[in-house]
Amino acid sequence: MLSPKRLVPVALLASVFAVAVLQANTPEDEARLKETGSCPSCNLADANLSGLVAERGDLSNANFSGANLYRAILRGADLTGASFNGADLTGAQLELTRGADLAGAITDSRTRCPNGQPGPCS
């Protein structure tokens, strides 16, 4: 049995490992998104989704933090609750998306914002 002094570092290490596992994208989620164009609540953090086509897809509550979505076509998609912190959306087409919160996302003048205007998007 571990002493209380040893239990704290072990618990801390287990917590760090669990957070790292939860933040990593899953190949199954990435494949599902590329195949169907929808992936609600998927973990796509740091995924390379450059050129993705997911028009009118359900991407609600998905985690795109740090993902590469360069020139992705997400026109009309449901982005309610999705996280884009640090995601590269340069050149992406986001017209008519619903629920998009692009706080922390990287956009530029080639990006088409949800309102149809050129970026950068807010």
DSSP file (Angstrom, degrees, kcal/mol; ACC not computed):
  #  RESIDUE AA STRUCTURE BP1 BP2  ACC     N-H-->O    O-->H-N    N-H-->O    O-->H-N    TCO  KAPPA ALPHA  PHI   PSI    X-CA   Y-CA   Z-CA
    1    1 A M              0   0    0      0, 0.0     2,-0.2     0, 0.0     0, 0.0   0.000 360.0 360.0 360.0 141.1    0.0    0.0    0.0
    2    2 A L        -     0   0    0      1,-0.1     5,-0.0     2,-0.1     0, 0.0  -0.528 360.0-121.7 -79.7 142.9    1.3    3.5   -0.8
    3    3 A S    >>  -     0   0    0     -2,-0.2     4,-2.1     1,-0.1     3,-0.8  -0.424  30.0-106.5 -75.1 159.2    1.9    5.9    1.9
    4    4 A P  H 3> S+     0   0    0      0, 0.0     4,-1.3     0, 0.0    -1,-0.1   0.836 121.1  57.8 -55.8 -33.0    0.0    9.2    1.9
    5    5 A K  H 34 S+     0   0    0      1,-0.2    -3,-0.0     2,-0.2     0, 0.0   0.857 112.6  39.1 -66.8 -33.9    3.2   11.0    0.8
    6    6 A R  H <> S+     0   0    0     -3,-0.8     4,-1.6     1,-0.2    -1,-0.2   0.740 106.1  66.6 -86.0 -25.2    3.5    8.7   -2.3
    7    7 A L  H  X S+     0   0    0     -4,-2.1     4,-2.5     1,-0.2     5,-0.2   0.875  94.5  57.2 -66.3 -38.8   -0.2    8.7   -3.1
    8    8 A V  H  X S+     0   0    0     -4,-1.3     4,-2.4     1,-0.2    -1,-0.2   0.943 108.1  44.7 -62.0 -50.9   -0.4   12.4   -4.0
    9    9 A P  H  > S+     0   0    0      0, 0.0     4,-2.5     0, 0.0    -1,-0.2   0.883 113.9  51.1 -61.7 -36.2    2.3   12.3   -6.8
   10   10 A V  H  X S+     0   0    0     -4,-1.6     4,-2.2     2,-0.2    -2,-0.2   0.922 111.6  46.8 -65.8 -43.3    0.8    9.1   -8.2
   11   11 A A  H  X S+     0   0    0     -4,-2.5     4,-2.0     2,-0.2    -1,-0.2   0.897 112.3  50.7 -65.0 -40.3   -2.7   10.7   -8.3
   12   12 A L  H  X S+     0   0    0     -4,-2.4     4,-2.3     2,-0.2    -2,-0.2   0.920 110.5  48.9 -63.0 -45.0   -1.3   13.8   -9.9
   13   13 A L  H  X S+     0   0    0     -4,-2.5     4,-2.3     1,-0.2    -2,-0.2   0.897 110.3  51.3 -62.6 -41.1    0.5   11.8  -12.6
   14   14 A A  H  X S+     0   0    0     -4,-2.2     4,-2.2     1,-0.2    -1,-0.2   0.884 109.7  50.6 -63.7 -38.9   -2.7    9.8  -13.3
   15   15 A S  H  X S+     0   0    0     -4,-2.0     4,-2.3     2,-0.2    -2,-0.2   0.918 109.8  49.2 -65.2 -44.3   -4.7   13.1  -13.7
   16   16 A V  H  X S+     0   0    0     -4,-2.3     4,-2.3     1,-0.2    -2,-0.2   0.916 111.9  49.4 -61.8 -43.8   -2.1   14.5  -16.1
   17   17 A F  H  X S+     0   0    0     -4,-2.3     4,-2.2     1,-0.2    -1,-0.2   0.909 110.0  51.0 -62.1 -43.0   -2.2   11.3  -18.1
   18   18 A A  H  X S+     0   0    0     -4,-2.2     4,-2.2     1,-0.2    -2,-0.2   0.902 110.6  48.4 -63.2 -42.0   -6.0   11.3  -18.2
   19   19 A V  H  X S+     0   0    0     -4,-2.3     4,-1.8     2,-0.2    -1,-0.2   0.913 110.7  51.2 -64.7 -42.7   -6.1   14.9  -19.4
   20   20 A A  H  X S+     0   0    0     -4,-2.3     4,-1.2     1,-0.2    -2,-0.2   0.903 111.3  47.9 -61.9 -41.2   -3.6   14.2  -22.2
   21   21 A V  H  < S+     0   0    0     -4,-2.2     3,-0.2     1,-0.2    -1,-0.2   0.899 111.3  50.4 -66.5 -40.8   -5.6   11.2  -23.4
   22   22 A L  H  < S+     0   0    0     -4,-2.2    -1,-0.2     1,-0.2    -2,-0.2   0.803 110.8  49.5 -68.2 -29.1   -8.8   13.2  -23.4
   23   23 A Q  H  < S+     0   0    0     -4,-1.8    -1,-0.2    -5,-0.1    -2,-0.2   0.727  89.9  93.6 -84.5 -21.9   -7.3   16.1  -25.4
   24   24 A A  S  < S-     0   0    0     -4,-1.2    22,-0.1    -3,-0.2    21,-0.1  -0.467  81.7-115.4 -73.6 139.9   -5.7   13.9  -28.1
   25   25 A N        -     0   0    0     20,-0.7    19,-0.2    -2,-0.2    -1,-0.1  -0.313  25.3-127.1 -70.2 160.2   -7.8   13.4  -31.2
   26   26 A T     >  -     0   0    0     17,-1.6     4,-2.1     1,-0.1     3,-0.3  -0.921   3.6-139.3-111.0 134.3   -9.0   10.0  -32.0
   27   27 A P  H  > S+     0   0    0      0, 0.0     4,-2.6     0, 0.0     5,-0.2   0.837 104.6  58.3 -58.1 -33.0   -8.4    8.4  -35.5
   28   28 A E  H  > S+     0   0    0      2,-0.2     4,-2.4     1,-0.2     5,-0.2   0.917 106.8  46.6 -63.9 -42.5  -11.9    7.0  -35.4
   29   29 A D  H  > S+     0   0    0     -3,-0.3     4,-2.5     2,-0.2    -1,-0.2   0.916 112.9  49.7 -64.7 -42.9  -13.4   10.5  -35.0
   30   30 A E  H  X S+     0   0    0     -4,-2.1     4,-2.3     1,-0.2    -2,-0.2   0.918 112.9  46.2 -63.0 -44.2  -11.2   11.9  -37.8
   31   31 A A  H  X S+     0   0    0     -4,-2.6     4,-2.1     2,-0.2    -1,-0.2   0.904 111.6  52.0 -65.0 -41.5  -12.2    9.0  -40.2
   32   32 A R  H  X S+     0   0    0     -4,-2.4     4,-2.8    -5,-0.2     5,-0.5   0.919 110.7  47.9 -61.2 -44.5  -15.9    9.3  -39.3
   33   33 A L  H  X S+     0   0    0     -4,-2.5     4,-2.5     1,-0.2    -2,-0.2   0.936 113.1  47.1 -62.9 -46.9  -15.8   13.1  -40.1
   34   34 A K  H  < S+     0   0    0     -4,-2.3    -1,-0.2     1,-0.2    -2,-0.2   0.833 117.6  43.7 -65.4 -31.9  -14.0   12.6  -43.4
   35   35 A E  H  < S+     0   0    0     -4,-2.1    -2,-0.2    -5,-0.2    -1,-0.2   0.893 130.2  19.7 -79.6 -41.6  -16.4    9.8  -44.4
   36   36 A T  H  < S-     0   0    0     -4,-2.8    -3,-0.2     2,-0.3    -2,-0.2   0.679  88.9-128.4-106.5 -20.9  -19.7   11.3  -43.4
   37   37 A G  S  < S+     0   0    0     -4,-2.5     2,-0.3    -5,-0.5    -4,-0.2   0.506  83.2  85.0  80.6   3.3  -19.1   15.0  -43.1
   38   38 A S        +     0   0    0     -6,-0.4    -2,-0.3    19,-0.2    -1,-0.2  -0.979  38.0 156.5-135.3 148.3  -20.7   14.9  -39.6
   39   39 A C    >   -     0   0    0     19,-2.9     3,-1.5    -2,-0.3    -6,-0.1  -0.238  20.9-163.6-169.1  70.3  -19.2   14.2  -36.2
   40   40 A P  T 3  S+     0   0    0      0, 0.0    21,-0.2     0, 0.0    19,-0.1  -0.359  78.9   3.8 -63.8 139.2  -21.0   15.6  -33.2
   41   41 A S  T 3  S+     0   0    0     19,-2.9    21,-0.2     1,-0.2     2,-0.1   0.668  94.5 152.7  61.6  21.0  -19.1   15.7  -29.9
   42   42 A C    <   -     0   0    0     -3,-1.5    21,-2.8    18,-0.2     2,-0.8  -0.477  47.9-127.2 -79.8 152.2  -16.0   14.3  -31.7
   43   43 A N  B     +a   63   0A   0     19,-0.2   -17,-1.6    -2,-0.1   -13,-0.2  -0.877  42.4 154.6-100.8 104.9  -12.5   15.1  -30.5
   44   44 A L    >   +     0   0    0     19,-2.5     3,-2.0    -2,-0.8   -19,-0.1   0.000  16.0 155.7-119.2  24.7  -10.5   16.4  -33.4
   45   45 A A  T 3  S-     0   0    0      1,-0.3   -20,-0.7   -22,-0.2    21,-0.2  -0.302  74.5  -1.1 -57.4 132.8   -7.9   18.4  -31.5
   46   46 A D  T 3  S+     0   0    0     19,-2.1    -1,-0.3     1,-0.2    21,-0.1   0.578  95.7 150.3  63.8  12.8   -4.8   19.0  -33.5
   47   47 A A    <   -     0   0    0     -3,-2.0    21,-2.8    18,-0.2     2,-1.0  -0.431  52.2-123.0 -74.5 149.8   -6.1   17.0  -36.5
   48   48 A N  B     +c   68   0B   0     19,-0.2    21,-0.1     1,-0.1    -1,-0.1  -0.825  46.5 154.8 -93.1 100.8   -5.1   17.8  -40.0
   49   49 A L    >   +     0   0    0     19,-2.5     3,-2.2    -2,-1.0    -1,-0.1  -0.071  13.2 158.5-117.5  29.4   -8.4   18.5  -41.7
   50   50 A S  T 3  S+     0   0    0      1,-0.3    21,-0.2    19,-0.1    19,-0.1  -0.335  72.7   9.7 -57.5 129.7   -7.1   20.8  -44.5
   51   51 A G  T 3  S+     0   0    0     19,-2.5    -1,-0.3     1,-0.2    20,-0.1   0.557  88.9 166.4  76.5   8.7   -9.5   20.8  -47.4
   52   52 A L    <   -     0   0    0     -3,-2.2    21,-3.5    18,-0.2     2,-0.6  -0.257  26.6-150.2 -55.8 139.6  -12.2   19.0  -45.4
   53   53 A V  B     +f   73   0C   0     19,-0.2    21,-0.2   -19,-0.1    -1,-0.1  -0.964  35.9 146.4-114.8 113.5  -15.7   19.2  -47.0
   54   54 A A    >   +     0   0    0     19,-3.2     3,-1.8    -2,-0.6     2,-0.1  -0.295  20.0 175.5-140.5  49.9  -18.5   19.0  -44.3
   55   55 A E  T 3  S-     0   0    0      1,-0.3    21,-0.2    22,-0.1    20,-0.1  -0.379  75.2  -3.2 -62.6 133.8  -21.2   21.2  -45.8
   56   56 A R  T 3  S+     0   0    0     19,-2.2    -1,-0.3    18,-0.2    21,-0.1   0.667 100.0 152.3  57.9  20.3  -24.4   21.1  -43.6
   57   57 A G    <   -     0   0    0     -3,-1.8    21,-2.6    18,-0.2     2,-0.9  -0.370  53.3-113.9 -77.6 158.3  -22.7   18.6  -41.3
   58   58 A D  B     +j   78   0D   0     19,-0.2   -19,-2.9     1,-0.1    21,-0.1  -0.835  49.3 152.4 -93.0 104.8  -23.4   18.2  -37.6
   59   59 A L    >   +     0   0    0     19,-2.1     3,-1.7    -2,-0.9    -1,-0.1   0.027  20.1 151.8-118.5  22.4  -20.2   19.3  -35.8
   60   60 A S  T 3  S+     0   0    0      1,-0.3   -19,-2.9    22,-0.1   -18,-0.2  -0.279  70.4   2.9 -60.8 139.2  -21.9   20.4  -32.6
   61   61 A N  T 3  S+     0   0    0     19,-2.2    -1,-0.3   -21,-0.2     2,-0.2   0.624  93.3 148.0  60.2  17.8  -19.8   20.2  -29.5
   62   62 A A    <   -     0   0    0     -3,-1.7    21,-2.4    18,-0.2     2,-0.7  -0.513  48.0-128.6 -79.5 151.4  -16.8   19.0  -31.5
   63   63 A N  B     +ab  43  83A   0    -21,-2.8   -19,-2.5    19,-0.2    21,-0.1  -0.889  36.6 161.5-104.2 107.4  -13.3   19.9  -30.3
   64   64 A F    >   +     0   0    0     19,-2.9     3,-2.5    -2,-0.7   -18,-0.2   0.115  20.1 152.9-106.6  17.8  -11.2   21.4  -33.1
   65   65 A S  T 3  S-     0   0    0      1,-0.3   -19,-2.1    18,-0.1    21,-0.2  -0.268  76.7  -3.1 -55.5 125.2   -8.7   23.0  -30.8
   66   66 A G  T 3  S+     0   0    0     19,-1.4    -1,-0.3     1,-0.2    21,-0.1   0.512  98.9 146.3  72.7   5.2   -5.4   23.4  -32.7
   67   67 A A    <   -     0   0    0     -3,-2.5    21,-2.6    18,-0.1     2,-0.8  -0.377  52.8-122.9 -75.6 153.2   -6.7   21.6  -35.8
   68   68 A N  B     +cd  48  88B   0    -21,-2.8   -19,-2.5    19,-0.2    21,-0.1  -0.864  40.2 160.3 -96.1 106.1   -5.7   22.5  -39.3
   69   69 A L    >   +     0   0    0     19,-2.3     3,-2.2    -2,-0.8    -1,-0.1  -0.122  14.6 164.2-115.5  33.2   -8.9   23.5  -41.2
   70   70 A Y  T 3  S-     0   0    0      1,-0.3   -19,-2.5    22,-0.1    21,-0.2  -0.326  74.9  -6.7 -56.9 125.5   -7.1   25.4  -44.0
   71   71 A R  T 3  S+     0   0    0     19,-2.2    -1,-0.3     1,-0.2    21,-0.2   0.722  93.5 162.2  58.0  26.1   -9.6   25.9  -46.9
   72   72 A A    <   -     0   0    0     -3,-2.2    21,-2.8    18,-0.2     2,-0.7  -0.451  36.8-135.9 -71.2 148.6  -12.2   23.6  -45.2
   73   73 A I  B     +fg  53  93C   0    -21,-3.5   -19,-3.2    19,-0.2    21,-0.1  -0.907  40.6 152.2-110.4 104.6  -15.7   23.9  -46.5
   74   74 A L    >   +     0   0    0     19,-2.5     3,-2.5    -2,-0.7   -18,-0.2   0.119  17.9 159.7-116.2  17.3  -18.1   24.0  -43.6
   75   75 A R  T 3  S+     0   0    0     18,-0.3   -19,-2.2     1,-0.3    21,-0.2  -0.148  72.5   1.6 -49.2 125.4  -20.9   26.0  -45.2
   76   76 A G  T 3  S+     0   0    0     19,-2.3    -1,-0.3     1,-0.2    21,-0.1   0.506  95.2 146.9  76.5   5.4  -24.2   25.5  -43.4
   77   77 A A    <   -     0   0    0     -3,-2.5    21,-2.6    18,-0.2     2,-0.8  -0.352  54.8-115.9 -74.5 154.3  -22.7   23.3  -40.7
   78   78 A D  B     +jk  58  98D   0    -21,-2.6   -19,-2.1    19,-0.2    21,-0.2  -0.830  39.4 167.0 -89.4 110.1  -24.0   23.2  -37.1
   79   79 A L    >   +     0   0    0     19,-3.1     3,-2.2    -2,-0.8    22,-0.4   0.110  17.0 150.3-110.3  18.5  -21.1   24.4  -35.0
   80   80 A T  T 3  S-     0   0    0     18,-0.3   -19,-2.2     1,-0.3   -18,-0.2  -0.333  77.3  -0.6 -57.7 123.3  -23.0   24.9  -31.8
   81   81 A G  T 3  S+     0   0    0     18,-0.6    -1,-0.3     1,-0.3     2,-0.1   0.443  95.7 143.3  77.8   0.4  -20.7   24.4  -28.8
   82   82 A A    <   -     0   0    0     -3,-2.2     2,-0.5    17,-0.3    19,-0.3  -0.454  44.8-135.4 -74.0 147.2  -17.7   23.5  -31.0
   83   83 A S  B     +b   63   0A   0    -21,-2.4   -19,-2.9    -2,-0.1   -18,-0.1  -0.900  27.7 170.2-107.5 129.1  -14.3   24.7  -29.8
   84   84 A F    >   +     0   0    0     -2,-0.5     3,-2.4    17,-0.4     2,-0.3   0.056  18.3 154.9-122.2  22.8  -11.9   26.3  -32.3
   85   85 A N  T 3  S-     0   0    0      1,-0.3   -19,-1.4    20,-0.1    20,-0.2  -0.361  81.5  -5.4 -59.8 116.6   -9.2   27.6  -29.9
   86   86 A G  T 3  S+     0   0    0     18,-2.7    -1,-0.3     1,-0.3     2,-0.2   0.496  97.5 146.4  77.7   4.1   -6.0   27.8  -31.9
   87   87 A A    <   -     0   0    0     -3,-2.4    19,-3.3   -21,-0.1     2,-0.8  -0.510  50.7-126.7 -75.1 141.4   -7.6   26.2  -35.0
   88   88 A D  B     +de  68 106B   0    -21,-2.6   -19,-2.3    -2,-0.2    19,-0.1  -0.802  38.2 162.4 -91.5 106.9   -6.3   27.4  -38.4
   89   89 A L    >   +     0   0    0     17,-3.0     3,-1.9    -2,-0.8    19,-0.3  -0.009  18.6 148.0-111.2  26.0   -9.4   28.4  -40.4
   90   90 A T  T 3  S+     0   0    0      1,-0.3   -19,-2.2    17,-0.2   -18,-0.2  -0.443  77.0   4.9 -65.7 132.1   -7.5   30.5  -43.0
   91   91 A G  T 3  S+     0   0    0      1,-0.2    -1,-0.3   -21,-0.2    20,-0.1   0.504  97.3 145.0  73.9   4.7   -9.3   30.3  -46.4
   92   92 A A    <   -     0   0    0     -3,-1.9    20,-2.8   -21,-0.2     2,-0.7  -0.394  49.5-130.9 -75.1 152.8  -12.2   28.3  -44.8
   93   93 A Q  B     +gh  73 112C   0    -21,-2.8   -19,-2.5    18,-0.2   -18,-0.3  -0.913  37.0 159.3-106.5 109.4  -15.8   28.7  -46.0
   94   94 A L    >   +     0   0    0     18,-2.4     3,-1.8    -2,-0.7   -18,-0.2   0.182  16.5 149.8-115.8  14.1  -18.0   29.2  -43.0
   95   95 A E  T 3  S+     0   0    0      1,-0.3   -19,-2.3   -20,-0.1   -18,-0.2  -0.206  72.8   2.3 -56.0 137.2  -21.1   30.9  -44.6
   96   96 A L  T 3  S+     0   0    0     18,-2.2    -1,-0.3    17,-0.2    19,-0.1   0.612  87.3 155.3  63.5  16.4  -24.4   30.1  -42.9
   97   97 A T    <   -     0   0    0     -3,-1.8     2,-0.4   -21,-0.1   -19,-0.2  -0.418  37.6-130.7 -68.0 152.5  -22.9   28.0  -40.2
   98   98 A R  B    S+k   78   0D   0    -21,-2.6   -19,-3.1     1,-0.2   -18,-0.3  -0.890  75.7   1.4-110.3 136.1  -25.0   27.9  -37.0
   99   99 A G  S    S+     0   0    0     -2,-0.4   -18,-0.6     1,-0.2     2,-0.4   0.660  79.6 169.0  72.6  17.7  -23.7   28.5  -33.5
  100  100 A A        -     0   0    0     -3,-0.2     2,-0.6   -20,-0.1    -1,-0.2  -0.498  16.5-176.5 -71.5 122.7  -20.1   29.3  -34.5
  101  101 A D        +     0   0    0    -22,-0.4   -17,-0.4    -2,-0.4    -1,-0.1  -0.932   3.6 177.6-115.0 102.6  -18.0   30.7  -31.8
  102  102 A L    >   +     0   0    0     -2,-0.6     3,-2.5   -19,-0.1     2,-0.1   0.165  23.7 144.4 -95.7  18.2  -14.6   31.4  -33.5
  103  103 A A  T 3  S+     0   0    0      1,-0.3   -19,-0.4   -18,-0.1     3,-0.1  -0.385  76.9  12.7 -58.0 126.6  -13.0   32.9  -30.4
  104  104 A G  T 3  S+     0   0    0      1,-0.3   -18,-2.7   -19,-0.2    -1,-0.3   0.357  99.2 127.4  87.4  -5.8   -9.3   31.9  -30.5
  105  105 A A    <   -     0   0    0     -3,-2.5     2,-0.7   -20,-0.2    -1,-0.3  -0.488  61.6-121.7 -82.6 155.7   -9.5   30.7  -34.1
  106  106 A I  B     +e   88   0B   0    -19,-3.3   -17,-3.0   -22,-0.2     2,-0.3  -0.879  43.3 160.0 -99.0 115.9   -7.1   31.8  -36.8
  107  107 A T        -     0   0    0     -2,-0.7     2,-0.2    14,-0.2   -17,-0.2  -0.892  13.3-176.2-130.1 162.0   -8.9   33.5  -39.7
  108  108 A D    >   -     0   0    0    -19,-0.3     3,-1.6    -2,-0.3    11,-0.6  -0.776  49.8 -72.3-144.2-170.1   -7.8   35.8  -42.5
  109  109 A S  T 3  S+     0   0    0      1,-0.3    10,-0.1    -2,-0.2   -19,-0.0   0.678 126.6  58.6 -66.9 -16.8   -9.1   37.8  -45.5
  110  110 A R  T 3  S+     0   0    0      8,-0.1     2,-0.3     2,-0.1    -1,-0.3   0.628  86.5  96.3 -84.7 -14.2   -9.5   34.5  -47.4
  111  111 A T  S <  S-     0   0    0     -3,-1.6     8,-2.6   -20,-0.1     2,-0.7  -0.578  70.0-142.6 -76.3 135.2  -11.9   33.1  -44.8
  112  112 A R  B     -hI  93 118C   0    -20,-2.8   -18,-2.4    -2,-0.3     5,-0.1  -0.908  23.2-141.7 -98.0 116.1  -15.6   33.5  -45.4
  113  113 A C    >   -     0   0    0      4,-3.2     3,-2.5    -2,-0.7   -17,-0.2  -0.178  27.9 -96.5 -73.8 166.9  -17.2   34.2  -42.1
  114  114 A P  T 3  S+     0   0    0      0, 0.0   -18,-2.2     0, 0.0    -1,-0.1   0.799 126.1  55.9 -54.8 -30.3  -20.6   32.8  -41.0
  115  115 A N  T 3  S-     0   0    0    -20,-0.2   -20,-0.1     2,-0.1    -2,-0.1   0.411 120.9-108.9 -83.9   4.3  -22.3   36.1  -42.1
  116  116 A G  S <  S+     0   0    0     -3,-2.5   -21,-0.1     1,-0.3    -1,-0.0   0.316  80.2 124.0  88.9  -7.9  -20.8   35.7  -45.6
  117  117 A Q        -     0   0    0      1,-0.1    -4,-3.2    -5,-0.1    -1,-0.3  -0.492  69.5 -99.6 -83.2 154.5  -18.3   38.5  -45.2
  118  118 A P  B     -I  112   0C   0      0, 0.0    -6,-0.2     0, 0.0    -9,-0.2  -0.409  59.7 -94.7 -69.7 152.2  -14.6   38.0  -45.7
  119  119 A G  S    S+     0   0    0     -8,-2.6     2,-0.2   -11,-0.6   -10,-0.0   0.037  82.4 119.3 -75.5-172.9  -12.5   37.6  -42.6
  120  120 A P        -     0   0    0      0, 0.0     2,-0.2     0, 0.0   -11,-0.1   0.416  69.1-152.0 -67.5 147.0  -10.9   37.9  -40.3
  121  121 A C              0   0    0     -2,-0.2   -14,-0.2     1,-0.1    -2,-0.1  -0.601 360.0 360.0 -93.2 151.7  -13.9   36.6  -38.4
  122  122 A S              0   0    0     -2,-0.2    -1,-0.1   -19,-0.1   -19,-0.1   0.402 360.0 360.0-113.8 360.0  -14.7   37.5  -34.8
